[in-house]
Amino acid sequence: MAVDVRRPAVVGAVLAGCLVTATIVVPELGGWVVHERSDDSGLAPLNGFVDVRVGPGSLFAVIVGIAVIAWGPRVAVRLGWRPLLGVTMVVSLGWLVSLALVDGPEGLSRVLGNPHEYLGTARAVTSVPDLLSTYTEHIRLDAEDRWPVHVAGHPPGMLLFFVLLVQLGLGGDLAAGLVVTTIASTLPAAVLVTLRALDREVLARSLAPYLVVTPAAVFLAVSADAVIATTVAWGLAALALASRRGPRDGWGWAVVAGLLLGYAVMMSYGMPLAGILALAVLMAARSWWPLPVAFLSAWLVVLAFVAGGFTWWEALSPLRQRYWEGIAADRPGTYWWWGNLGALFLSGGLAMGASIGAGLRSWGSDRVAALLVGGALLAIVLADASMMSKAEVERIWLPFMPWLTVGTALLPRSWTRWVLALQVATALLVQHLLDTTW
């Protein structure tokens, strides 16, 4: 039986809008120093600051956005499945690149070339075994030759990705940025594959345009966290494919799912929370046989790092110490526990609020959408409650944002172009009015 999601969707969008407004206005009007940036020059709840500009990518971004609004829903319904996946990736890449190029060519290279990021360290790595065996020693703030902030804040899997790019001759700022952006462009396709494997192809087709022109593209382009988000998404897609095919034909997909999700854990200390999404996929598929296969495969990845000299759980103590010795100690939890959620809706768009309302309301009519939206929301709430993610979450939440968007596919067809326009406008405004620093 179809459920009317209009009221919960409107309520969700309005609440999201109020939250975003409050997170911006309250610190400004109240003189509340929340340390969104180390220099306190930013615009909370984002890490960026006001910087109005127009660049080479501006016109192209507008064209891509208008094209998706005008033709995206129709194309998504009419194209064959494989062509749809291909078009989704191509248009997603165009959206990501055009937004990044608002800042010119450096929009694709500046972030990864930042000394706080991974590339500088990756270029200096001469021995992977030595890197792994001494990795934990360089996390603490008082350590000799301590890691840069982002390297210290993540397990070595993320750094090893960039080491690989360097070894392949793709270690330049621009080359690495193009690789990261291209990987991020496959994220929508991974979500679509997951939904189709869960017998929700119609839902997937309705969702495709929303995934392509997501405002999160502002942060996905050239963000290392986009690689984590995409790894998680394809891991979940493999898990859904395994569930669909059964033990005899699907065990290989279950292994792939475990390897990808296990490696995601080795790229981010927060990615064990992706296990909630994995459980949501299995619940949606009503199939639990892939769980032990994927779990063991994931542990093989973790144990491979242990054999190499890095133990994930032993790194948590020095990580926490460095985290609380840094700016996190000055960031008031009384603001950031809800400011983080404001950043979620500012970076993902108010339609994500509508998606949450529609997704949770749809339990009786679309259990798959409700589970995926609910799983992503639970993961974010738990991460937020840990207080180990105060600020900068516009990139930290990226692995969960596509799944929070699933509920938009349940919105009335008459709303589609209006909601897409809202998302496109949000992305364009954030990209052109703010220097997001990512």
N, C-alpha and C positions, 0 to 999 in steps of 0.2 A: 504494500500500500504506500502510495506517494505521501510524503510529509511536506507540509507547507513550511519552507525554511525562510520565508521573506522576513518575518518579524525578528527571529533570532539573528539573521544576517545583518539587518539594519541596526539592531541593538549592539551587535559586536563591532560594527564599523564605527558607530557613534562613541562607544566606550573607548575604542582604540584612538579615535580622534581627540577625545578629551584627555586621555592619558598622554598622548604626544604633546598636546598643548601645555599641559601642566608641567611636564618634564622640561620644557623650554622656558616657560614663563616664570615658574616659581623661583628658580635660582636667580634669574635676571631681576625680577621685581623685589625679591627678598634679600638681595645681596648675599646669597648663599654660595660660598666658595666650595665647589664640589670636586675641584681638581680633575676635570675631564681631560686636561692636558697638563703636562709638567710645567708649562709656562703660564697656565691659567688664562690663556687667550682664546680659548675655544668657545663653542656654542653647545652646551650640554643639551641632550644626552650623548651626542656624537663626539668623536675625538677631533673633529675638524673645526673650522672657523669660517666666518662669512668671507666670501671672495667671489664677487659677481664677475662673470666673464663669459665670452663666446669664443669658440675655437673652431678649428678645421672640421671636427666631427659633428658640430652642432646641427648643420643642415641635414646631414646623412641620418643622424639619430631621429630627427623629426620625421623624415621620410619613412624610415623603418617603422617607427611607432604608428604613423598614420596608416601605412600599408597593412600592418597587423590588425589594427582596429577595423579597417574597412573590409579586408578579405580573409583575415586569419580564421574566424569561426567557420566560414564556408569552406575554405580549403581543408581545414582539419577534418571536416565531415566527409568530403568527397574524395580525397586522395586515397590511394592504396596504402596499406600499412607501412611497408618499407619506404616508399617515397615520402610518406609523412614523417618518418623518423629522420630521413635525410634532409628534408626541407626544414624541419625543426632545428636541426643542428646548424645548418647554414644560416638561417635567419637569426638564431641565437648568437652565433659568432658575429654577425653583422651588428646586432644590438650591442653586444659587449664592446666590440672594437670602436664603434661610432661614439659611444659614451666616453670611453677612455681617451679618444682623440680630441675631445673637447679641450683637453690640455695639450694638444699637439702630440708629436711622436713620443715625448717624454711621459705622456700619460700611460704609455705601455711599458715604460722602463724605469721611471723614477722610483716607484715603490720598492721593487726588488733590488734596486741599486742602493737603497738606504743602508747605512752601516749597521742598523739594528736588525736587519733582515738576514737571510741565510746565505746569499750568494758570496759575500766577502769571505765568510768562514769556509764555504764549500770549495772555493778556489785555493784555499790554503791547505786543504786536506791532502796528505801524501800517503796515508796508510789507514784504510778502513778498520782493520783490527785494532790499531792503536787508538783510533777515534772512539771506538766502542768501549774499549777497556778502561779508558780514562774519562769518559763522557761525564759521569756523575761528579768527578772531582772538580769540574769547572763550572758547576751550577751556582754555587754559593757566591754571594756578593763580595765576600772577602777572599775569594779564591784567587790564586795566582793565575793570570791569563784566563779570567772568567769569560764565559760565553757572552755574546751580545744578548740583549733582552729576549728576542724571539727564539733564538737557539736554546737559551737556558730554559725558556718556558715550555718547551716541547721535547718529547722523546726524540731520539736520533733519526727516526724514520723520515721525518720531513727534511732534515739536513741531507740525508743520504739521497733523497730524490734530486736535490740540487747538485750533489756531488756527481751523480750519474749524468746530469745535463752538462756539467763541466767536462766530464770525460768524453762525452759525445760531441764536443765542440759547440755546445749550445749554452755555454755559461756566460755569455754576454748579457748585459741588462735587458736589451731589446729582444734578443733571441729567447731568453728565458721567459720574458713577459709574454711573447707570442705563444710559446708552448703552454704556459699556464692558462692563458685565455682560451686557447683551442681546447684544452682538456675541459675547462669549465663549460664550454659550449655544448658538450655532450650530456650535461646534467639533466636538462629536460627530457631527453630521449630515455635516460635511465629510469626516470619516474614513469614515463609512458609504458615502457616495457614491463615494469613492475605491475602496473594496473592491469595491463592486458593479460599478464600471466595469472592474475587474480580474477580473471573473467570479468573485467570491467573496461572493455575496449571503448564502449560508448562514453564512459566517464573520462577515459584517457583522452579521447578526441576533443571533448569539451574543454578539458583542462589545458591542452597544448598551447593555445595562444597566451593564456595567463602565465605559463612557465617561461615562455620566450621573452616577453616584455616585462619581466619582473623588475621592480626598482632595485632589488638586491644585486642586479647586474653592475650597479655602480661600485659595489664592493667585491663582486666576484672577479671582475676583470683584473688580472695580475695580482690578485691576493693569494698567498700561499694557502690560506684556508679554503679557497675554492678547490684546490686539489684534494683536500681532506673531504670536503662535501661531495665531490664527484666520486671519490673512492667509496665512500659510504653508500652513495646512491646505486652504484653498479653492484656493490656487494649485496644490497637488498634486492636488486633486480635478479641477480643470480639465485638468491634464496627463493624468490617467488617462482622462478623457472624450475628449480628443483622440486618445489612443492607441487607444481602442476604436472610434472612428468612422472612422478612416482619413484620409488627406490631403485627400480631396475634401470631406468633411463636417466634419472635425475641426480644420481650420486655425484657425478662429475661437477654439476652445477653447485651442489652443496659444498663440495671441496673448494671451488672457486669463491663461493660466498664467504666461507670461513677465512680463506687466505686474504681476501680484500678487507673484510671487517677487522681481522686480526692486525693487518698492516695499518689500518686507520687508527687503531689503538696505539700503535707505535709511532704515530705521527702527532697525536694529541692526547694529553692526559684526560681530557673530557670525553673522549670517544667510547669508553665503556658504556656511556649513556645511549649510544647507538644500539646497544643490545635491547633497549626498550622498543625501538622501531623494528628490530628483527623479530622480537616476540609478537609485535602487532601484525607483521606480515604473516607469520605462521598461524596466528589466530584467525586472520582474515582468510587464509587458505584452508583452514580447518585440517591442517596436516602438521604433525610434529616429528615425523621421521627424520627430516633434514637437520633437526637441532643437534643431536649428538655428533653427526658428521661435520657440520659447520663449526661446532664448538671445539672439537679436537683439531680441526684444521687451523682455527684461529690460535689455539695454544701452540701449535707447531711454529707459527710465526714468532710468538712471544718467546718460546724456548730457544729458537734460533738466535735471537738477540742475547738471551742469557748465555748461551754457549759462546757468543762473540765477546762477552764481557760486560754487557749492559743489562741490568735487572730493573725492570719498570718500577716495581713497588719500592725498591731501595732508593730510587731517585726522588720519591715524593717528599721525603723529609727535608732535604736541602732545597727542593723547589719551594715548599711552603715557607721556609725560612727566608729565602730570597724575595718571595712575593711580598711578605709582610714587612720586610726591611725597605722595600721600595715605596712607590707612590700609593700603593694600595692601602697602606696604613693611614694615609691622610684622606682617602676618599670616604666620605661618611656613608655608612651602611644605611642610615635612615633615608638617604636619597636614592642610593643606587639599587636597592632591592626592587624599587618600582621604576627608577630611571632606566634600568636595563630593559625593562619591558617596553618602555616608551621608545627606546632605540630600536627594538625589534620591529615595531610598527612604522617607525619613521624610515627604516631601511628596507622593510619588506612591503610597505604600502598599507593603507587603511583597508584595502580589500582583504588583507590577511585577517583582520578582525571579523569581517563578514564571513570569511571562510571558516574561522573557528566556530562562530555561532551556527552556521549552516551545517558544518561537519558534525558537531556534537549533537545537534538536533536530529540528525539523519539516522540515528542508531536503528530505529525501527524499519527504515526503508533502504538504507545503504550502509550496511555494517562495515564494509571495507573502508569507505571514506571516514566513517566515525573512528575506526581503530587507528588509522594512519594519522589523522589530525590529533586525536587524543594522545597517541603515543608521542608525537613530536612535542605537544604542549607539555606533557608530563616531564619529558627530558629537559626542556628549558626551565620549567619551574624548579626541578631538582638542582640543576646547574646554578640557577639564580640563588637558591637557598643556601648553597655551599659558600657563598661570598668569596669564592675563588675566581670570580669573573666580574669584578666591579669595573664597569666602563669598558670601552673598546669592543663591546659585544656585537656591534654591527657586522663584524667579520666572524666572531666566535660562534654566533647563532646560525651561520650559513648552512651547516650540514642539516639543520632541522627545518629551515624555511620552505624548501620545496614541498615538504610533506604537510606543513601547516597550510599550504596553498590549495591542497586537494579539494577542500570544501567549496572553492569558487566554482567548480564544475557543476555544483548542485544548484547554483543560483538560476533564477528564471531566465529563459533565453532572451526575453525583452530587455534584460539588464546588461547583457554581455558587452555590448559596445560601450556603454556608459562606464562600466567597471574597468574595462580595458583602458579607456581614455583616462580614468582616474589614475591607474597604475603608470601609464606612460607619462602623464603630467607630473606625477610624483618623482619619477626617475629623472626627468629633464630638469625639474626645479632643484632637486638635491645636487645634481651634477653641475648645474650652471650657477647656483647661488652659494654653494659651499665648497671649500677645499676640504675634502674628507680625509686627506692625508694617507689614504690607502690607494 
